[in-house]
Amino acid sequence: MSQLKQMSHLDNIPSTPGKFKMEKRLRWHSSLAKLTFWSFVFLGLIFIFFFLSPSSSSLPSDPSRRSLRTYSWGGPAWEKRVRSSAKVRARNGISVLVTGAAGFVGTHVSAALKRRGDGVVGLDNFNDYYDPSLKRARQALLERTGVFIVEGDINDSELLRKLFEVVAFTHVMHLAAQAGVRYAMENPSSYVHSNIAGLVNLLEVCKSANPQPAIVWASSSSVYGLNTKVPFSERDRTDQPASLYAATKKAGEEIAHTYNHIYGLSLTGLRFFTVYGPWGRPDMAYFFFTKDILKGKSIRIFEAPNHGTVARDFTYIDDIVKGCVAALDTAEKSTGSGGKKKGPAQLRVFNLGNTSPVPVTDLVSILERLLKVKAKRTMMKMPRNGDVQFTHANISLAQRELGYKPTTDLQTGLKKFVRWYIKYYSAGEKSAQ
Ligand SMILES: O=C(O)[C@H]1O[C@H](OP(=O)(O)OP(=O)(O)OC[C@H]2O[C@@H](n3ccc(=O)[nH]c3=O)[C@H](O)[C@@H]2O)[C@H](O)[C@@H](O)[C@H]1O
């Protein structure tokens, strides 16, 4: 409007004597008009960018990788779904916000909690680190059990605050993370974004929530880094990470200490050891080995110097779920309120492993037997990109405090995985239970 006003003002300049003066005035007016015009255009663009585009929460959480996506949340219908999903049905049940609910461990934990009558609300940003259609399939699975997954990022404090406003969560099961040790060299900022900034953002909201929830979250066996003393015990040093992934998980443990110390948040970190099973992560070796063996493609098997064995304490998903649920059940209440600590709060770290490392070559042999296909093996020196030679968990602390007792060996677990894999991918990725 005012732009038009300016233009018409120019049009209306009377043609009177005093040409030079007039020209100067005209030039001055025209540059003023131009300046005003472009200022309006500029302001208009700013307006469009900030106000007409979807809310800040809808900005891509990690522009370096994720496709431009928008998250829509809020409104009465959305709140109703959140409330209904959070409804506790069991006596003494808990209400849990599960971050990373469309992820591998998140889906299994959410389903287990829902099955026993707890209230569960999921949160996931459905990023494209690996095939998002698998995450959508997990979401569909959870929906059938009555778990609603809110689409959004843990870095979105407005969304997190809203969730706590709608539901007084007693617990948070924080599983959203940027996983994978080798990918950290490709996209380091995604690890900082999710595993550090995202964690801090979540803890900030939790510390101010009333009541504060107790938080159980996923750390990693990778924090033991280059340690050579086995089995790894929670008391061992964790200051030699071999990957940025490991470093961000270690940082997470220190951040947890700080929030426990200052704000009285009850925090339990679980160091997962190479978790595998149905609905697993396609970026993990057992998963893409299966895919490649079936396709007749060669697989690269890493070996340590001097043909040394590379081994992992592979842990089956059902055992991990039991550990997660036990951690939630034994978590004491946070002690703060109004963002202030009122007394000392619980701070724990547990290894959740299988206590029986298996060489990667044996993993491949088991897959060959289950798939009835010979793998095309290419042995190669373990690249220096984040891997460690072996992992082995001492689980006596988790056994004592959580009653954690893994029961599935690799052969049995992989059998279940392969059954799921074949069913899922032969059914057009739609319906494998
Ligand atoms: O416990 C953890 O905290 C981590 O576990 C998992 O990491 P890892 O134990 O490294 O699993 P994964 O990549 O499946 O490699 C398995 C084995 O195959 C070997 N490996 C791998 C790739 C390859 O091409 N060849 C190969 O031999 C490789 O050398 C290794 O010995 C999670 O991904 C991670 O997010 C984190 O949760």
The ligand as an SDF file (V2000), in Angstrom:
LIG
                    3D

 37 39  0  0  0  0  0  0  0  0999 V2000
   27.8390  -51.0900   20.5630 O   0  0  0  0  0  0  0  0  0  0  0  0
   27.7150  -49.9410   20.1750 C   0  0  0  0  0  0  0  0  0  0  0  0
   27.6650  -48.9980   20.9060 O   0  0  0  0  0  0  0  0  0  0  0  0
   27.6670  -49.6830   18.7050 C   0  0  0  0  0  0  0  0  0  0  0  0
   27.2320  -50.8770   18.0450 O   0  0  0  0  0  0  0  0  0  0  0  0
   27.2030  -50.7890   16.6640 C   0  0  0  0  0  0  0  0  0  0  0  0
   28.5030  -50.5460   16.1520 O   0  0  0  0  0  0  0  0  0  0  0  0
   29.3940  -51.7680   15.7190 P   0  0  0  0  0  0  0  0  0  0  0  0
   29.6570  -52.6690   16.8560 O   0  0  0  0  0  0  0  0  0  0  0  0
   30.5810  -51.2100   15.0220 O   0  0  0  0  0  0  0  0  0  0  0  0
   28.3980  -52.5270   14.7330 O   0  0  0  0  0  0  0  0  0  0  0  0
   28.4560  -52.7660   13.1700 P   0  0  0  0  0  0  0  0  0  0  0  0
   28.6510  -51.5170   12.4480 O   0  0  0  0  0  0  0  0  0  0  0  0
   27.2760  -53.5880   12.8450 O   0  0  0  0  0  0  0  0  0  0  0  0
   29.7560  -53.6600   12.9950 O   0  0  0  0  0  0  0  0  0  0  0  0
   29.8200  -54.9510   13.5850 C   0  0  0  0  0  0  0  0  0  0  0  0
   31.1510  -55.5860   13.2810 C   0  0  0  0  0  0  0  0  0  0  0  0
   31.2840  -55.8020   11.8800 O   0  0  0  0  0  0  0  0  0  0  0  0
   32.5120  -55.2760   11.4290 C   0  0  0  0  0  0  0  0  0  0  0  0
   32.3110  -54.8010   10.0400 N   0  0  0  0  0  0  0  0  0  0  0  0
   31.5220  -53.7640    9.8010 C   0  0  0  0  0  0  0  0  0  0  0  0
   31.3080  -53.3270    8.5140 C   0  0  0  0  0  0  0  0  0  0  0  0
   31.9390  -53.9840    7.4550 C   0  0  0  0  0  0  0  0  0  0  0  0
   31.7950  -53.6430    6.2700 O   0  0  0  0  0  0  0  0  0  0  0  0
   32.7330  -55.0430    7.7380 N   0  0  0  0  0  0  0  0  0  0  0  0
   32.9460  -55.4770    9.0190 C   0  0  0  0  0  0  0  0  0  0  0  0
   33.6900  -56.4450    9.2180 O   0  0  0  0  0  0  0  0  0  0  0  0
   32.8790  -54.1720   12.3990 C   0  0  0  0  0  0  0  0  0  0  0  0
   34.2540  -53.9920   12.4440 O   0  0  0  0  0  0  0  0  0  0  0  0
   32.3160  -54.7340   13.6970 C   0  0  0  0  0  0  0  0  0  0  0  0
   33.2810  -55.5370   14.3030 O   0  0  0  0  0  0  0  0  0  0  0  0
   26.2620  -49.6990   16.2380 C   0  0  0  0  0  0  0  0  0  0  0  0
   26.2760  -49.5640   14.8250 O   0  0  0  0  0  0  0  0  0  0  0  0
   26.6060  -48.3940   16.8670 C   0  0  0  0  0  0  0  0  0  0  0  0
   25.6010  -47.4520   16.5430 O   0  0  0  0  0  0  0  0  0  0  0  0
   26.7690  -48.5200   18.3670 C   0  0  0  0  0  0  0  0  0  0  0  0
   25.5190  -48.6290   18.9640 O   0  0  0  0  0  0  0  0  0  0  0  0
  1  2  2  0
  2  3  1  0
  2  4  1  0
  4  5  1  0
  4 36  1  0
  5  6  1  0
  6  7  1  0
  6 32  1  0
  7  8  1  0
  8  9  2  0
  8 10  1  0
  8 11  1  0
 11 12  1  0
 12 13  2  0
 12 14  1  0
 12 15  1  0
 15 16  1  0
 16 17  1  0
 17 18  1  0
 17 30  1  0
 18 19  1  0
 19 20  1  0
 19 28  1  0
 20 21  1  0
 20 26  1  0
 21 22  2  0
 22 23  1  0
 23 24  2  0
 23 25  1  0
 25 26  1  0
 26 27  2  0
 28 29  1  0
 28 30  1  0
 30 31  1  0
 32 33  1  0
 32 34  1  0
 34 35  1  0
 34 36  1  0
 36 37  1  0
M  END
$$$$
